[in-house]
Amino acid sequence: MKPRKVSDDEALFEQTIKSLESQVTNVGAHLTVDTQARLLYVQEIKQMSDRL
Protein backbone atom coordinates (compact mmCIF):
# COMPACT_ATOMS: atom_id res chain seq x y z
CA MET A 1 0.00 0.00 0.00
CA LYS A 2 1.40 3.39 -1.02
CA PRO A 3 1.66 6.13 1.58
CA ARG A 4 -0.82 8.93 1.03
CA LYS A 5 0.68 12.16 -0.34
CA VAL A 6 0.06 15.04 2.03
CA SER A 7 -1.15 18.21 0.35
CA ASP A 8 0.66 21.50 0.89
CA ASP A 9 -2.35 22.78 2.83
CA GLU A 10 -2.36 19.75 5.13
CA ALA A 11 1.38 20.03 5.73
CA LEU A 12 1.05 23.74 6.52
CA PHE A 13 -1.86 23.04 8.88
CA GLU A 14 0.08 20.34 10.76
CA GLN A 15 3.15 22.57 11.00
CA THR A 16 1.03 25.47 12.30
CA ILE A 17 -0.68 23.31 14.94
CA LYS A 18 2.65 21.92 16.14
CA SER A 19 4.01 25.45 16.36
CA LEU A 20 0.97 26.59 18.32
CA GLU A 21 1.30 23.65 20.72
CA SER A 22 4.96 24.51 21.24
CA GLN A 23 4.16 28.16 21.88
CA VAL A 24 1.49 27.27 24.44
CA THR A 25 3.96 25.07 26.28
CA ASN A 26 6.56 27.85 26.19
CA VAL A 27 4.10 30.47 27.44
CA GLY A 28 3.08 28.15 30.26
CA ALA A 29 6.68 27.74 31.33
CA HIS A 30 7.34 31.48 31.34
CA LEU A 31 4.14 32.70 32.94
CA THR A 32 4.04 30.17 35.76
CA VAL A 33 0.71 28.82 34.59
CA ASP A 34 0.08 25.71 36.62
CA THR A 35 0.49 22.29 35.07
CA GLN A 36 -3.22 21.54 34.93
CA ALA A 37 -3.97 24.73 32.96
CA ARG A 38 -1.10 24.04 30.56
CA LEU A 39 -2.39 20.52 29.91
CA LEU A 40 -5.87 21.90 29.32
CA TYR A 41 -4.54 24.36 26.71
CA VAL A 42 -2.71 21.57 24.89
CA GLN A 43 -5.82 19.35 24.96
CA GLU A 44 -8.00 22.16 23.62
CA ILE A 45 -5.60 22.83 20.75
CA LYS A 46 -5.49 19.11 19.92
CA GLN A 47 -9.30 18.90 19.94
CA MET A 48 -9.52 21.97 17.71
CA SER A 49 -7.05 20.50 15.22
CA ASP A 50 -8.94 17.19 15.21
CA ARG A 51 -12.22 18.99 14.47
CA LEU A 52 -10.66 20.99 11.64
PDB file as gemmi writes it, atoms N, CA and C in Angstrom:
CRYST1    1.000    1.000    1.000  90.00  90.00  90.00 P 1                      
ATOM      1  N   MET A   1       0.845  -1.183   0.000  1.00  0.00           N  
ATOM      2  CA  MET A   1       0.000   0.000   0.000  1.00  0.00           C  
ATOM      3  C   MET A   1       0.886   1.240   0.000  1.00  0.00           C  
ATOM      4  N   LYS A   2       0.612   2.165  -0.912  1.00  0.00           N  
ATOM      5  CA  LYS A   2       1.399   3.389  -1.018  1.00  0.00           C  
ATOM      6  C   LYS A   2       1.013   4.374   0.080  1.00  0.00           C  
ATOM      7  N   PRO A   3       1.999   5.075   0.614  1.00  0.00           N  
ATOM      8  CA  PRO A   3       1.659   6.135   1.577  1.00  0.00           C  
ATOM      9  C   PRO A   3       0.921   7.264   0.878  1.00  0.00           C  
ATOM     10  N   ARG A   4      -0.024   7.845   1.582  1.00  0.00           N  
ATOM     11  CA  ARG A   4      -0.823   8.934   1.031  1.00  0.00           C  
ATOM     12  C   ARG A   4       0.024  10.198   0.946  1.00  0.00           C  
ATOM     13  N   LYS A   5      -0.038  10.902  -0.182  1.00  0.00           N  
ATOM     14  CA  LYS A   5       0.680  12.159  -0.340  1.00  0.00           C  
ATOM     15  C   LYS A   5      -0.076  13.255   0.412  1.00  0.00           C  
ATOM     16  N   VAL A   6       0.647  13.962   1.240  1.00  0.00           N  
ATOM     17  CA  VAL A   6       0.061  15.041   2.027  1.00  0.00           C  
ATOM     18  C   VAL A   6       0.072  16.304   1.189  1.00  0.00           C  
ATOM     19  N   SER A   7      -1.077  16.977   1.119  1.00  0.00           N  
ATOM     20  CA  SER A   7      -1.150  18.208   0.347  1.00  0.00           C  
ATOM     21  C   SER A   7      -0.377  19.309   1.053  1.00  0.00           C  
ATOM     22  N   ASP A   8      -0.039  20.343   0.308  1.00  0.00           N  
ATOM     23  CA  ASP A   8       0.663  21.495   0.887  1.00  0.00           C  
ATOM     24  C   ASP A   8      -0.161  22.120   2.000  1.00  0.00           C  
ATOM     25  N   ASP A   9      -1.471  22.198   1.810  1.00  0.00           N  
ATOM     26  CA  ASP A   9      -2.347  22.780   2.832  1.00  0.00           C  
ATOM     27  C   ASP A   9      -2.331  21.947   4.107  1.00  0.00           C  
ATOM     28  N   GLU A  10      -2.386  20.624   3.961  1.00  0.00           N  
ATOM     29  CA  GLU A  10      -2.359  19.748   5.134  1.00  0.00           C  
ATOM     30  C   GLU A  10      -1.023  19.862   5.870  1.00  0.00           C  
ATOM     31  N   ALA A  11       0.065  19.907   5.121  1.00  0.00           N  
ATOM     32  CA  ALA A  11       1.385  20.031   5.733  1.00  0.00           C  
ATOM     33  C   ALA A  11       1.506  21.356   6.474  1.00  0.00           C  
ATOM     34  N   LEU A  12       1.017  22.425   5.874  1.00  0.00           N  
ATOM     35  CA  LEU A  12       1.055  23.737   6.522  1.00  0.00           C  
ATOM     36  C   LEU A  12       0.205  23.737   7.785  1.00  0.00           C  
ATOM     37  N   PHE A  13      -0.980  23.132   7.714  1.00  0.00           N  
ATOM     38  CA  PHE A  13      -1.856  23.041   8.885  1.00  0.00           C  
ATOM     39  C   PHE A  13      -1.168  22.296  10.023  1.00  0.00           C  
ATOM     40  N   GLU A  14      -0.592  21.137   9.727  1.00  0.00           N  
ATOM     41  CA  GLU A  14       0.081  20.342  10.757  1.00  0.00           C  
ATOM     42  C   GLU A  14       1.248  21.114  11.357  1.00  0.00           C  
ATOM     43  N   GLN A  15       2.017  21.786  10.520  1.00  0.00           N  
ATOM     44  CA  GLN A  15       3.147  22.570  11.001  1.00  0.00           C  
ATOM     45  C   GLN A  15       2.664  23.712  11.901  1.00  0.00           C  
ATOM     46  N   THR A  16       1.580  24.357  11.521  1.00  0.00           N  
ATOM     47  CA  THR A  16       1.031  25.465  12.302  1.00  0.00           C  
ATOM     48  C   THR A  16       0.526  24.982  13.659  1.00  0.00           C  
ATOM     49  N   ILE A  17      -0.173  23.861  13.680  1.00  0.00           N  
ATOM     50  CA  ILE A  17      -0.683  23.306  14.936  1.00  0.00           C  
ATOM     51  C   ILE A  17       0.472  22.926  15.858  1.00  0.00           C  
ATOM     52  N   LYS A  18       1.496  22.288  15.317  1.00  0.00           N  
ATOM     53  CA  LYS A  18       2.652  21.918  16.140  1.00  0.00           C  
ATOM     54  C   LYS A  18       3.335  23.158  16.703  1.00  0.00           C  
ATOM     55  N   SER A  19       3.425  24.191  15.896  1.00  0.00           N  
ATOM     56  CA  SER A  19       4.014  25.446  16.362  1.00  0.00           C  
ATOM     57  C   SER A  19       3.177  26.055  17.477  1.00  0.00           C  
ATOM     58  N   LEU A  20       1.867  26.050  17.306  1.00  0.00           N  
ATOM     59  CA  LEU A  20       0.967  26.590  18.321  1.00  0.00           C  
ATOM     60  C   LEU A  20       1.085  25.802  19.626  1.00  0.00           C  
ATOM     61  N   GLU A  21       1.139  24.474  19.532  1.00  0.00           N  
ATOM     62  CA  GLU A  21       1.304  23.648  20.721  1.00  0.00           C  
ATOM     63  C   GLU A  21       2.613  23.987  21.435  1.00  0.00           C  
ATOM     64  N   SER A  22       3.663  24.162  20.667  1.00  0.00           N  
ATOM     65  CA  SER A  22       4.962  24.513  21.237  1.00  0.00           C  
ATOM     66  C   SER A  22       4.916  25.868  21.924  1.00  0.00           C  
ATOM     67  N   GLN A  23       4.269  26.827  21.295  1.00  0.00           N  
ATOM     68  CA  GLN A  23       4.164  28.164  21.876  1.00  0.00           C  
ATOM     69  C   GLN A  23       3.367  28.148  23.170  1.00  0.00           C  
ATOM     70  N   VAL A  24       2.306  27.372  23.215  1.00  0.00           N  
ATOM     71  CA  VAL A  24       1.494  27.272  24.438  1.00  0.00           C  
ATOM     72  C   VAL A  24       2.335  26.698  25.572  1.00  0.00           C  
ATOM     73  N   THR A  25       3.099  25.663  25.272  1.00  0.00           N  
ATOM     74  CA  THR A  25       3.965  25.068  26.285  1.00  0.00           C  
ATOM     75  C   THR A  25       4.991  26.083  26.770  1.00  0.00           C  
ATOM     76  N   ASN A  26       5.562  26.837  25.848  1.00  0.00           N  
ATOM     77  CA  ASN A  26       6.562  27.845  26.187  1.00  0.00           C  
ATOM     78  C   ASN A  26       5.945  28.957  27.040  1.00  0.00           C  
ATOM     79  N   VAL A  27       4.778  29.425  26.664  1.00  0.00           N  
ATOM     80  CA  VAL A  27       4.101  30.469  27.443  1.00  0.00           C  
ATOM     81  C   VAL A  27       3.824  29.962  28.854  1.00  0.00           C  
ATOM     82  N   GLY A  28       3.366  28.736  28.956  1.00  0.00           N  
ATOM     83  CA  GLY A  28       3.083  28.155  30.265  1.00  0.00           C  
ATOM     84  C   GLY A  28       4.316  28.120  31.148  1.00  0.00           C  
ATOM     85  N   ALA A  29       5.446  27.803  30.559  1.00  0.00           N  
ATOM     86  CA  ALA A  29       6.684  27.741  31.332  1.00  0.00           C  
ATOM     87  C   ALA A  29       7.119  29.123  31.809  1.00  0.00           C  
ATOM     88  N   HIS A  30       6.872  30.136  31.009  1.00  0.00           N  
ATOM     89  CA  HIS A  30       7.338  31.479  31.344  1.00  0.00           C  
ATOM     90  C   HIS A  30       6.369  32.278  32.207  1.00  0.00           C  
ATOM     91  N   LEU A  31       5.131  31.934  32.192  1.00  0.00           N  
ATOM     92  CA  LEU A  31       4.141  32.704  32.944  1.00  0.00           C  
ATOM     93  C   LEU A  31       3.675  31.995  34.208  1.00  0.00           C  
ATOM     94  N   THR A  32       4.369  30.969  34.585  1.00  0.00           N  
ATOM     95  CA  THR A  32       4.042  30.170  35.758  1.00  0.00           C  
ATOM     96  C   THR A  32       2.572  29.735  35.811  1.00  0.00           C  
ATOM     97  N   VAL A  33       2.051  29.406  34.652  1.00  0.00           N  
ATOM     98  CA  VAL A  33       0.713  28.818  34.587  1.00  0.00           C  
ATOM     99  C   VAL A  33       0.848  27.412  35.158  1.00  0.00           C  
ATOM    100  N   ASP A  34      -0.072  27.024  36.004  1.00  0.00           N  
ATOM    101  CA  ASP A  34       0.075  25.714  36.624  1.00  0.00           C  
ATOM    102  C   ASP A  34      -0.056  24.591  35.603  1.00  0.00           C  
ATOM    103  N   THR A  35       0.431  23.436  35.977  1.00  0.00           N  
ATOM    104  CA  THR A  35       0.494  22.290  35.073  1.00  0.00           C  
ATOM    105  C   THR A  35      -0.874  21.905  34.534  1.00  0.00           C  
ATOM    106  N   GLN A  36      -1.877  21.931  35.365  1.00  0.00           N  
ATOM    107  CA  GLN A  36      -3.223  21.545  34.928  1.00  0.00           C  
ATOM    108  C   GLN A  36      -3.731  22.465  33.830  1.00  0.00           C  
ATOM    109  N   ALA A  37      -3.536  23.767  33.976  1.00  0.00           N  
ATOM    110  CA  ALA A  37      -3.974  24.728  32.960  1.00  0.00           C  
ATOM    111  C   ALA A  37      -3.207  24.516  31.657  1.00  0.00           C  
ATOM    112  N   ARG A  38      -1.907  24.269  31.753  1.00  0.00           N  
ATOM    113  CA  ARG A  38      -1.096  24.038  30.560  1.00  0.00           C  
ATOM    114  C   ARG A  38      -1.580  22.808  29.816  1.00  0.00           C  
ATOM    115  N   LEU A  39      -1.875  21.739  30.544  1.00  0.00           N  
ATOM    116  CA  LEU A  39      -2.387  20.518  29.911  1.00  0.00           C  
ATOM    117  C   LEU A  39      -3.737  20.767  29.246  1.00  0.00           C  
ATOM    118  N   LEU A  40      -4.578  21.569  29.891  1.00  0.00           N  
ATOM    119  CA  LEU A  40      -5.874  21.901  29.320  1.00  0.00           C  
ATOM    120  C   LEU A  40      -5.709  22.660  28.001  1.00  0.00           C  
ATOM    121  N   TYR A  41      -4.791  23.615  27.953  1.00  0.00           N  
ATOM    122  CA  TYR A  41      -4.540  24.360  26.713  1.00  0.00           C  
ATOM    123  C   TYR A  41      -4.111  23.416  25.601  1.00  0.00           C  
ATOM    124  N   VAL A  42      -3.187  22.510  25.895  1.00  0.00           N  
ATOM    125  CA  VAL A  42      -2.708  21.566  24.886  1.00  0.00           C  
ATOM    126  C   VAL A  42      -3.846  20.671  24.411  1.00  0.00           C  
ATOM    127  N   GLN A  43      -4.684  20.201  25.338  1.00  0.00           N  
ATOM    128  CA  GLN A  43      -5.818  19.350  24.963  1.00  0.00           C  
ATOM    129  C   GLN A  43      -6.803  20.109  24.076  1.00  0.00           C  
ATOM    130  N   GLU A  44      -7.070  21.357  24.422  1.00  0.00           N  
ATOM    131  CA  GLU A  44      -7.999  22.162  23.623  1.00  0.00           C  
ATOM    132  C   GLU A  44      -7.480  22.370  22.208  1.00  0.00           C  
ATOM    133  N   ILE A  45      -6.188  22.638  22.073  1.00  0.00           N  
ATOM    134  CA  ILE A  45      -5.596  22.832  20.748  1.00  0.00           C  
ATOM    135  C   ILE A  45      -5.677  21.537  19.950  1.00  0.00           C  
ATOM    136  N   LYS A  46      -5.406  20.409  20.593  1.00  0.00           N  
ATOM    137  CA  LYS A  46      -5.489  19.112  19.918  1.00  0.00           C  
ATOM    138  C   LYS A  46      -6.915  18.841  19.462  1.00  0.00           C  
ATOM    139  N   GLN A  47      -7.893  19.109  20.320  1.00  0.00           N  
ATOM    140  CA  GLN A  47      -9.301  18.896  19.941  1.00  0.00           C  
ATOM    141  C   GLN A  47      -9.682  19.804  18.777  1.00  0.00           C  
ATOM    142  N   MET A  48      -9.217  21.045  18.799  1.00  0.00           N  
ATOM    143  CA  MET A  48      -9.515  21.968  17.712  1.00  0.00           C  
ATOM    144  C   MET A  48      -8.925  21.456  16.405  1.00  0.00           C  
ATOM    145  N   SER A  49      -7.685  20.997  16.450  1.00  0.00           N  
ATOM    146  CA  SER A  49      -7.050  20.497  15.218  1.00  0.00           C  
ATOM    147  C   SER A  49      -7.752  19.246  14.709  1.00  0.00           C  
ATOM    148  N   ASP A  50      -8.206  18.389  15.622  1.00  0.00           N  
ATOM    149  CA  ASP A  50      -8.939  17.193  15.210  1.00  0.00           C  
ATOM    150  C   ASP A  50     -10.261  17.545  14.536  1.00  0.00           C  
ATOM    151  N   ARG A  51     -10.939  18.573  15.067  1.00  0.00           N  
ATOM    152  CA  ARG A  51     -12.220  18.989  14.468  1.00  0.00           C  
ATOM    153  C   ARG A  51     -12.000  19.599  13.083  1.00  0.00           C  
ATOM    154  N   LEU A  52     -10.927  20.359  12.926  1.00  0.00           N  
ATOM    155  CA  LEU A  52     -10.657  20.991  11.641  1.00  0.00           C  
ATOM    156  C   LEU A  52     -10.185  19.967  10.631  1.00  0.00           C  
TER     157      LEU A  52                                                      
END                                                                             
